[in-house]
Amino acid sequence: MTPAPPRDDTRTLATVAHTAFFLLLGASVARFLLRHPGEPRTPWVIALSVTLALLYVLGPVLGAAPTRRRLLWLGLVVTTWVVLVVLAPSFAWCAVPLFFTSLRTLPPRAAIVLVALLTAFVVTAQMQLSKSFDPNLLLAPPAVAALATAVFVHMERQAQAQRALIDDLIRTRRELAATERREGTLAERQRLSMEIHDTLAQNLSSQQMLLQAADRTWDTDPATARAHVRTATGIAAHGLAEARRLVHDLAPSELADGAGLADALRALDAGPDIEVRFHLEGAPTPLPDRVQSALLRIAQGALANVREHSGARTAALTLSFLGDQVVLDIADDGHGFTEPRTDADGRGHGLPAMRARVRQLGGTLTIESTPGEGTVLSAAIPLEPAP
């Protein structure tokens, strides 16, 4: 199960802060119009309020990264708000959402300095509204600023810790998968070495002993020599059967139990984010085992490249029987290569193995790619004419 993105909480907090800003701005405008109707500064207050709202709307468009445009935008927002508070101190409480905006935009130390300056400005504006000294106006703004800063810093640290944990989990999962592959490879090598030792090697050793004995007795006891040769022939037949069994065990498991190449290709996938479609063209004909194995491995390797490098959403496998040859096409709608690649080109992750498989069967491998329009890989293998 994939963990939730660590920035979800930060996005929720940003949404709440944006909503609170517009609510506080609207409430401040309404309060000013009710308390100070018809004053000369009213048009300026309304114009600055509209300007501040429009500037604030541009914030999410510029993103949260501290780019030059983002810093310029923050400077304009703070400057407009300061001028507005000078004209109407009741707009001072709009600073609370600005605290979060400053903390999300600036580095931690610079953000804390700006929050402290905004807090001091809020205290000064609120003291101007009061006719007498009020301790709440002196202590409440710093308390709110401290609480907002502490909450944001705590959430940022939690998000960073969660991102680090997810990175560690992904790295550990990859290392575990690599270790399991290595262990599986070693186990398979050990199994094959034991199989070869217990069957082929022992059979060859027995054949050697029997043929040597036959050679020693060929002139003195021809009947015994011929018996040794017949026994060696039987052991050779048994060894040949064992060799074929080992080769069959090394064939792709998808082709086991008589499964055809078309069914094996139809069952392939490239992950949950890529839709794979299979098409069959022409009248299917029986294919040699090595041809089926090679085409299946090529399809698996191509889909792995599609999953890891192309950024595609769909991939199409087309198996075509053209009489004298069989052709497998793998097409995707990814971003493609920066330049087309041909059969002679040795570059590409996993492509040398595909070319080697096709070359061993006397076929050709071609790749056509256009930036932004995907890639088409085609493997064509000639077939022997039917008797």
FIKOLGU-398727 format. One line per 10 residues: their letters; for each residue x, y, z of C-alpha. Coordinates in pm, whole numbers, always signed. Layout:
a) X/Y/Z ~ ...;
//
This chain:
mtpapprddt) +0/+0/+0 ~ +149/+336/-105 ~ +177/+594/+176 ~ -17/+919/+139 ~ +184/+1212/+3 ~ +349/+1403/+289 ~ +234/+1739/+152 ~ -138/+1673/+194 ~ -145/+1828/+543 ~ +46/+2134/+419;
rtlatvahta) -199/+2178/+132 ~ -493/+2154/+370 ~ -336/+2415/+596 ~ -275/+2642/+295 ~ -641/+2610/+191 ~ -758/+2702/+541 ~ -518/+2997/+550 ~ -641/+3128/+212 ~ -1004/+3097/+320 ~ -934/+3272/+651;
fflllgasva) -757/+3556/+472 ~ -1050/+3638/+247 ~ -1295/+3608/+537 ~ -1088/+3846/+751 ~ -1040/+4085/+459 ~ -1414/+4090/+387 ~ -1498/+4138/+754 ~ -1247/+4425/+781 ~ -1394/+4600/+476 ~ -1747/+4561/+613;
rfllrhpgep) -1639/+4692/+954 ~ -1468/+4994/+801 ~ -1767/+5085/+584 ~ -2002/+5054/+882 ~ -1781/+5255/+1121 ~ -1649/+5517/+877 ~ -1906/+5583/+604 ~ -1835/+5861/+357 ~ -1479/+5942/+471 ~ -1224/+6071/+216;
rtpwvialsv) -1003/+5768/+270 ~ -1285/+5522/+188 ~ -1208/+5498/-189 ~ -842/+5432/-107 ~ -933/+5162/+144 ~ -1165/+4990/-101 ~ -910/+5011/-385 ~ -630/+4875/-166 ~ -857/+4594/-43 ~ -938/+4489/-398;
tlallyvlgp) -569/+4510/-494 ~ -469/+4302/-194 ~ -730/+4038/-280 ~ -614/+4020/-643 ~ -249/+3993/-539 ~ -332/+3718/-292 ~ -513/+3520/-561 ~ -189/+3514/-764 ~ -5/+3334/-483 ~ -112/+2972/-558;
vlgaaptrrr) -37/+3029/-927 ~ +327/+3115/-851 ~ +373/+2806/-633 ~ +533/+2775/-290 ~ +900/+2765/-391 ~ +1102/+3078/-296 ~ +1161/+3196/-654 ~ +1232/+3558/-745 ~ +876/+3614/-867 ~ +736/+3453/-552;
llwlglvvtt) +949/+3680/-329 ~ +845/+3988/-530 ~ +481/+3884/-494 ~ +517/+3844/-117 ~ +679/+4188/-94 ~ +389/+4347/-285 ~ +130/+4171/-66 ~ +299/+4278/+258 ~ +350/+4637/+133 ~ -13/+4670/+23;
wvvlvvlaps) -132/+4530/+355 ~ +91/+4771/+554 ~ -45/+5074/+364 ~ -399/+4944/+418 ~ -343/+4903/+793 ~ -202/+5257/+813 ~ -526/+5386/+661 ~ -753/+5145/+856 ~ -596/+4967/+1157 ~ -885/+4719/+1169;
fawcavplff) -722/+4533/+876 ~ -440/+4427/+1106 ~ -592/+4084/+1176 ~ -541/+3989/+811 ~ -181/+3934/+919 ~ -261/+3590/+1062 ~ -294/+3420/+718 ~ +7/+3622/+605 ~ +208/+3448/+877 ~ +151/+3112/+706;
tslrtlppra) +222/+3261/+363 ~ +554/+3401/+486 ~ +649/+3072/+652 ~ +572/+2876/+331 ~ +760/+3117/+105 ~ +1074/+3225/+294 ~ +1354/+3025/+457 ~ +1283/+2955/+827 ~ +1497/+3231/+978 ~ +1385/+3499/+733;
aivlvallta) +1021/+3391/+777 ~ +1043/+3418/+1157 ~ +1196/+3768/+1129 ~ +916/+3878/+895 ~ +650/+3728/+1125 ~ +799/+3919/+1420 ~ +790/+4246/+1223 ~ +432/+4186/+1114 ~ +336/+4107/+1473 ~ +492/+4429/+1601;
fvvtaqmqls) +306/+4622/+1333 ~ -23/+4454/+1433 ~ +32/+4544/+1800 ~ +100/+4907/+1706 ~ -213/+4924/+1489 ~ -434/+4768/+1756 ~ -302/+5004/+2022 ~ -403/+5296/+1801 ~ -762/+5168/+1793 ~ -782/+5144/+2171;
ksfdpnllla) -866/+5453/+2373 ~ -685/+5315/+2678 ~ -413/+5064/+2751 ~ -535/+4707/+2695 ~ -301/+4417/+2786 ~ -486/+4184/+2549 ~ -394/+4402/+2252 ~ -31/+4389/+2360 ~ -10/+4014/+2431 ~ -268/+3849/+2203;
ppavaalata) -100/+3918/+1865 ~ +241/+3778/+1972 ~ +68/+3475/+2122 ~ -124/+3411/+1799 ~ +191/+3460/+1592 ~ +390/+3224/+1813 ~ +117/+2959/+1797 ~ +86/+2983/+1418 ~ +463/+2962/+1373 ~ +496/+2665/+1607;
vfvhmerqaq) +215/+2474/+1432 ~ +361/+2536/+1088 ~ +718/+2446/+1188 ~ +593/+2127/+1357 ~ +397/+2023/+1047 ~ +693/+2095/+820 ~ +922/+1882/+1035 ~ +668/+1600/+1034 ~ +638/+1625/+655 ~ +1017/+1612/+614;
aqraliddli) +1041/+1313/+847 ~ +764/+1136/+654 ~ +933/+1207/+321 ~ +1262/+1072/+456 ~ +1082/+763/+587 ~ +916/+700/+250 ~ +1252/+740/+73 ~ +1407/+490/+315 ~ +1123/+245/+259 ~ +1154/+270/-119;
rtrrelaate) +1532/+227/-103 ~ +1497/-68/+135 ~ +1238/-232/-89 ~ +1466/-196/-391 ~ +1761/-339/-199 ~ +1547/-626/-77 ~ +1426/-700/-430 ~ +1784/-694/-558 ~ +1894/-927/-277 ~ +1609/-1166/-352;
rregtlaerq) +1702/-1168/-722 ~ +2065/-1242/-637 ~ +1964/-1519/-395 ~ +1727/-1663/-655 ~ +2002/-1657/-917 ~ +2248/-1829/-684 ~ +1989/-2089/-586 ~ +1908/-2158/-951 ~ +2278/-2192/-1035 ~ +2325/-2434/-746;
rlsmeihdtl) +2021/-2634/-857 ~ +2148/-2654/-1215 ~ +2498/-2753/-1103 ~ +2355/-3032/-892 ~ +2127/-3144/-1175 ~ +2416/-3148/-1423 ~ +2645/-3329/-1178 ~ +2388/-3592/-1088 ~ +2272/-3659/-1444 ~ +2485/-3544/-1735;
aqnlssqqml) +2822/-3562/-1562 ~ +2753/-3906/-1415 ~ +2624/-4036/-1749 ~ +2929/-3906/-1932 ~ +3158/-4062/-1673 ~ +2980/-4399/-1711 ~ +3000/-4379/-2088 ~ +3373/-4308/-2071 ~ +3434/-4607/-1844 ~ +3227/-4840/-2064;
lqaadrtwdt) +3391/-4726/-2386 ~ +3736/-4765/-2232 ~ +3647/-5117/-2120 ~ +3513/-5196/-2467 ~ +3835/-5072/-2623 ~ +4044/-5296/-2398 ~ +3841/-5610/-2471 ~ +3755/-5542/-2837 ~ +4012/-5789/-2975 ~ +4009/-6054/-2700;
dpatarahvr) +3635/-6058/-2618 ~ +3427/-5890/-2893 ~ +3093/-5995/-2740 ~ +3171/-5826/-2409 ~ +3300/-5517/-2592 ~ +2980/-5488/-2796 ~ +2778/-5526/-2473 ~ +2973/-5237/-2323 ~ +2903/-5027/-2633 ~ +2530/-5107/-2620;
tatgiaahgl) +2520/-5013/-2252 ~ +2705/-4688/-2325 ~ +2455/-4614/-2605 ~ +2165/-4660/-2364 ~ +2330/-4429/-2111 ~ +2386/-4171/-2387 ~ +2016/-4186/-2480 ~ +1923/-4136/-2117 ~ +2167/-3842/-2090 ~ +2016/-3685/-2402;
aearrlvhdl) +1670/-3709/-2246 ~ +1801/-3549/-1927 ~ +1964/-3267/-2127 ~ +1637/-3198/-2307 ~ +1456/-3193/-1975 ~ +1700/-2936/-1837 ~ +1661/-2720/-2147 ~ +1284/-2743/-2115 ~ +1305/-2637/-1750 ~ +1502/-2327/-1854;
apseladgag) +1231/-2218/-2097 ~ +1000/-1934/-1986 ~ +741/-2049/-1735 ~ +475/-1860/-1932 ~ +520/-2114/-2214 ~ +502/-2418/-1988 ~ +230/-2681/-2017 ~ +190/-2620/-2389 ~ +81/-2256/-2361 ~ +116/-2073/-2693;
ladalralda) +309/-1754/-2755 ~ -9/-1555/-2825 ~ -158/-1649/-2488 ~ +168/-1567/-2309 ~ +189/-1224/-2476 ~ -176/-1153/-2402 ~ -111/-1212/-2030 ~ +178/-961/-2007 ~ +140/-627/-1833 ~ +361/-322/-1771;
gpdievrfhl) +235/-215/-1429 ~ -82/-60/-1292 ~ -37/+275/-1471 ~ +5/+140/-1826 ~ -266/-29/-2032 ~ -129/-310/-2250 ~ -325/-427/-2555 ~ -251/-739/-2761 ~ -331/-792/-3130 ~ -289/-1106/-3339;
egaptplpdr) -260/-1078/-3716 ~ -241/-1357/-3969 ~ -299/-1729/-3931 ~ -95/-1864/-3638 ~ +152/-2140/-3720 ~ +354/-2358/-3482 ~ +676/-2187/-3380 ~ +997/-2348/-3257 ~ +1046/-2331/-2882 ~ +1351/-2107/-2909;
vqsallriaq) +1161/-1860/-3131 ~ +872/-1843/-2883 ~ +1112/-1798/-2591 ~ +1307/-1524/-2768 ~ +996/-1325/-2868 ~ +847/-1355/-2519 ~ +1171/-1235/-2357 ~ +1190/-945/-2604 ~ +833/-842/-2521 ~ +904/-859/-2147;
galanvrehs) +1219/-650/-2185 ~ +1046/-393/-2406 ~ +758/-353/-2161 ~ +1008/-311/-1877 ~ +1170/-26/-2074 ~ +828/+126/-2140 ~ +749/+115/-1768 ~ +1081/+258/-1654 ~ +1175/+513/-1920 ~ +894/+613/-2158;
gartaaltls) +628/+775/-1938 ~ +366/+606/-2156 ~ +3/+542/-2065 ~ -65/+266/-2319 ~ +137/+1/-2500 ~ +38/-231/-2785 ~ +178/-575/-2864 ~ +116/-702/-3218 ~ +214/-1056/-3321 ~ +201/-1100/-3700;
flgdqvvldi) +240/-1427/-3891 ~ +354/-1333/-4243 ~ +417/-1676/-4388 ~ +795/-1674/-4415 ~ +851/-1479/-4097 ~ +694/-1384/-3763 ~ +703/-1022/-3648 ~ +649/-883/-3299 ~ +580/-508/-3270 ~ +578/-324/-2935;
addghgftep) +446/+35/-2959 ~ +396/+291/-2683 ~ +268/+649/-2659 ~ +553/+775/-2439 ~ +789/+1066/-2488 ~ +1014/+871/-2727 ~ +1387/+905/-2786 ~ +1570/+1225/-2868 ~ +1678/+1064/-3196 ~ +1573/+749/-3386;
rtdadgrghg) +1762/+429/-3313 ~ +1836/+159/-3570 ~ +1941/-201/-3553 ~ +2304/-100/-3580 ~ +2285/+127/-3282 ~ +2420/-39/-2970 ~ +2272/+203/-2721 ~ +1970/+160/-2506 ~ +1900/-11/-2176 ~ +1829/-379/-2237;
lpamrarvrq) +1847/-345/-2614 ~ +2176/-535/-2662 ~ +2019/-848/-2511 ~ +1720/-817/-2745 ~ +1945/-775/-3048 ~ +2151/-1076/-2943 ~ +1840/-1295/-2917 ~ +1714/-1187/-3258 ~ +2057/-1218/-3420 ~ +2094/-1577/-3296;
lggtltiest) +1776/-1664/-3485 ~ +1881/-1483/-3803 ~ +1630/-1200/-3756 ~ +1642/-821/-3733 ~ +1549/-572/-3463 ~ +1448/-217/-3558 ~ +1344/+77/-3342 ~ +1158/+386/-3461 ~ +1102/+678/-3227 ~ +988/+1038/-3253;
pgegtvlsaa) +1011/+1280/-2956 ~ +666/+1324/-2808 ~ +507/+1054/-3027 ~ +627/+731/-2869 ~ +842/+440/-2979 ~ +789/+130/-3194 ~ +1017/-172/-3151 ~ +992/-446/-3415 ~ +1150/-793/-3403 ~ +1128/-998/-3724;
iplepap) +1241/-1362/-3724 ~ +1242/-1573/-4043 ~ +1066/-1910/-4041 ~ +1167/-2224/-4225 ~ +917/-2316/-4498 ~ +684/-2599/-4407 ~ +764/-2928/-4584;
//
